[in-house]
Amino acid sequence: MSPLFRRRPPRDRLVTLVRKPGCHLCDDAQAVVEKVCGELGVPWEQKDITQDAELHDRYWEQIPVVLVDGEQHTFWRVNEDRLRRALND
């Protein structure tokens, strides 16, 4: 999609990685999120599912979970190209 028709510039997006300590899939997901967000200049944050009861109840069986602007984008495995496309839409 042409940058002229993008709904939001990537830097106005927010990616949230919901994870837990000691999770190798979470480490893999974080590497992808760091790479894609770093390349696009998108801010990202991580939240520890063990420190938030609401996140725990909602996502316990799916971690790691990636949210884009508060909406679930993916879980378990993060596809770099798919995340990049979502941030550029």
N, C-alpha and C positions, 0 to 999 in steps of 0.2 A: 504494500500500500504506500502511496506517495506520502512523504512527510507533511505535505500541505493539507492532507485530509485526515491526519491523525486526530483522534479525539482528545488525547492528553499527551503532552510531552513525557518521555520516559522519566525524567527527573521529578515529575509530579506524582509518580507512582510510589507505592510502598510495598515491599515484599517482606513477609513475616515467615520465619522458619520456626515451626513448633517442633521441639525436640526434647530429648531427655539425655542425661549424662550416661556415658558408657555405651551409646548406641552407634554401632559402626555404620548403619544406613544413614543415620543423622549426620555423621561426619562426611559421608559421601555427598549427601544433599547440600551440606554447607559449602563444600568445595565448589559445586555447580552454582549455587546462589551467589557466592562471593565473586566468581568469575564473570557471570553474566551481568550482575548488578554493577560490578566494577567497570566493565567495558561500556555499559550504557549510562553510567552515572546515576543509577537508581539507588535510593537509600534502602537499606534492609535492616531488619532487626531479628533477634532470636528470642524465643520465649521457652522457658523450661516447663514442660508439662507437669513435672513433679511439684512445682511451686504455684500452680494455678488450678484450683478445683474445677472451674468451668471448662478450661481447655482439656483437663484430664478426662472429664465425663464425656466430652464431645469427640475427642480424637484419640483416645488411648489405644485403640486397636489399629490405628492408621499411621502412626508416627514413623518417620518424619512426615509432617504435613507442611506444604507451602501454600501460603495465602497471598493473593495479589489484591491489594486494596481491600483487605478484610474478607475476601471471598476465596473459598477453597479452589486452588488451582490444580494441585496434585497431591499424591501421598506415596509413600514407600520409596519409589525411584523418581528422581527428577531428571527430565529430559531437557538438556541444554537448549536445543533448537526450539522446542515447544515453549519454554519459559521466555526465551528471547522474543518469539512471535507475540506472546501474550502481552509483553511489556511494550511492544511496538504498535499494538492495535489501538 
